[in-house]
Structure formats: C-alpha cells, structure tokens
Amino acid sequence: MILEDDRTGAQKGWLICLMTDRCLSGWGKAKGGSSYAGWAFSDGEQSRCESWVRQRSDARRVRIVLGSYRPPTGPGHCHIYVWDGKDRT
C-alpha cells in the first residue's frame, strides 16, 4: 500500500474522514488494490467535512477513523489530505 500523508506532526492527532474511491481503485497508484482518500480535520469540523465527502460521487464506504489510521497491507493507494474548512460542492 502506497501511503501519501500531507499532515504535519501536530495534525496526525486529528480525526480523518476516510472514503474508498470507486473511480481510482484498481489502477494507477492503486493498481490491483483499493484507493482510499481521507481528510484530516480539526475539532468542530467533522460535520462539514463528512458532509462534503459523502456528497462526492466517487465516495464509497465513508467513515471516521483515528488519526493513527494505517491502511491495509497489500496493493493499493491511500492519500491523507488536510481539510481546509472549505466546502467544495
């Protein structure tokens, strides 16, 4: 599993809204596996961040995970972004 993580050390304690990306799974960096995308958010931002992720057309299996989340082993790709608080719908 390829892991890309945009968080700073302090942000690694934040919760993450994680989704399985139905469009990118199985090819590219996720060849032969699943593609996961997650947005780490600060206190008070869960509702807005989760709502935005759930509205994405490529989102499957949206869930909130601890900041210490580690993706499964094996082929695939996981990218953890930092939620900037802006709805992008």
N, C-alpha and C positions, 0 to 999 in steps of 0.2 A: 504494500500500500504506500503510495506516494502521499506525503503529508506536507502541505504548504500552510504556514501559520503566520498571519500578519500581526498578531497580538504582541504587545510589549510584555515584559515580565509582570508588571502590575496588572495588566488586563487578563492574564492567564487565570486569575481567580474569579472572573466573571462567568455567569451562565452563558450558554450557547443555544441559539435556536438552530437546530440542525435539520436538514432535509436530505432525502435521497433525490438526486437529479435524474429524472427519467430520460431526458434528452442526451445527456453526456455519458450515461452509464454504458459500458461495453466497448467503447472505442477511445481513441486519443490517449490521454494520460491514464484513463481508466480501462484500457483495453483488457478484456477478459474479466472485468470485475465491475463493481458499482462505483458511481461518482457521488460523493457527498459534498454539500456546501453548508457552512454554518456561519452564523453571525453572532459574535460575542457582544453582549450588551451590558450597560451599566445599570445600577439599581434604578427602578422606576420605568425602565424602557421595555420590559417584557411584553406588555400588551401590544404596543405599537409595532415592535419588531416581529413578533409572532404573527400578527395580523397581516403584515406585509408579506412575510414568507408564505403563509397559507394561501394568499391570493395569486402567487406565481403559478403560471400554467405548467411549469416544469417540476413543481414540487410534489413529491410523494413522501409519505411517512414523516411528517413534520413532528418534531419532538424537542423538548427542552432537556439539555444534558449539562452535567457539571463541567466546569472549566478544565478539569483534569481529563476530559474525554480523550480516549485513544481509539482511532478507527480499528476495525477488524484487520487481522493479518491477511495476507494473500494479495492478489492483483486488485487494483483499483486506485482511486484518487480521492483525496479529501482536502478541501481548502477552507480554512477558517479565516473569515474576514472580521473586521471591526465595524459594528453598527454605528453609523454616524448620526442616527436620530432623524434622518430624513426619509419620509415615505416616498417611495419611487413609483407608485401606482399610476 
